[in-house]
């Protein structure tokens, strides 16, 4: 049976917590959130490479590279929810997504 994304990211979070057990818990949480920024930077770099807008590097990436980097952002953010100590990250995210979608999609009806 295939594991869902939240189960897999929970395993990744547990592995990272074990691997960095010598780092204080609060610092691990902070570093995990900062990791989201790092991954976003790589996604931005891939977009610049896919569009060829850096004259020094030209077209250094493909849109498939961008897709992979965006997936890395998602995985890193999911791991962050686990590492922040959220009891049920899937439920928290689901509720947040519903609120965000309701607010955003309400603008379409206005």
C-alpha positions in Angstrom: 0.0 0.0 0.0 1.3 3.4 -1.0 1.9 5.9 1.8 0.3 9.4 1.5 2.4 12.5 1.3 1.8 13.5 4.9 3.0 10.1 6.2 6.1 10.3 4.1 6.9 13.9 5.1 6.3 12.8 8.7 9.0 10.1 8.3 11.3 12.7 6.7 10.7 15.1 9.7 11.4 12.3 12.2 14.6 11.4 10.3 15.8 15.0 10.3 15.0 15.4 14.0 17.0 12.3 14.8 19.9 13.4 12.6 20.0 16.8 14.3 19.2 15.8 17.8 22.3 17.7 19.0 20.7 21.0 17.8 18.2 22.6 20.2 14.6 22.0 19.2 13.8 25.7 18.7 16.8 26.1 16.4 15.8 23.0 14.4 12.3 24.6 13.9 13.8 27.9 12.8 16.2 26.3 10.4 13.5 24.2 8.9 11.4 27.3 8.1 14.5 29.0 6.7 15.0 25.9 4.5 11.7 26.8 2.8 13.3 30.1 1.7 16.3 28.3 0.4 14.2 25.9 -1.7 12.1 28.9 -3.0 15.4 30.5 -4.1 16.3 27.4 -6.1 12.9 27.5 -7.7 13.4 31.2 -8.6 16.8 30.4 -10.0 15.3 27.7 -12.1 12.7 30.1 -13.5 15.4 32.6 -14.4 17.3 29.7 -16.1 14.2 28.5 -17.9 13.4 31.9 -19.3 17.1 32.7 -20.1 16.9 36.1 -18.4 20.4 35.9 -16.9 22.6 36.9 -19.9 25.7 35.3 -18.3 24.0 31.9 -18.0 21.4 31.8 -20.7 18.9 29.0 -20.7 20.4 26.9 -17.9 17.2 25.2 -16.7 14.1 23.6 -18.2 10.5 24.0 -17.0 10.8 20.5 -15.7 13.6 21.8 -13.5 11.2 24.5 -12.2 8.5 21.8 -11.5 11.0 19.8 -9.5 12.1 22.8 -7.5 8.5 23.8 -6.8 7.9 20.2 -5.5 11.0 20.6 -3.3 9.4 23.8 -1.8 6.2 21.8 -1.1 8.0 18.9 0.5 10.1 21.2 2.6 7.0 23.2 3.8 5.2 20.0 4.6 8.2 18.7 6.6 8.2 22.1 8.4 4.7 21.7 9.7 5.7 18.3 11.2 8.9 19.8 12.7 7.0 22.7 14.1 5.2 20.2 16.3 1.8 20.5 14.7 -0.3 17.6 16.0 -2.1 17.0 12.7 -0.4 18.8 9.9 -2.7 17.4 7.2 -5.8 18.7 9.1 -4.2 22.1 9.8 -3.2 22.5 6.1 -6.6 21.3 4.9 -8.5 23.8 7.1 -6.1 26.6 6.0 -6.5 25.7 2.4 -10.3 25.8 2.7 -10.3 29.2 4.3 -7.8 30.6 1.8 -9.8 29.1 -1.1 -13.1 30.4 0.2 -11.7 33.9 0.7 -10.0 33.9 -2.7 -12.8 32.3 -4.7 -15.4 34.6 -3.1 -13.7 37.5 -5.0 -14.7 35.7 -8.2 -18.4 35.9 -7.2 -18.2 39.6 -6.2 
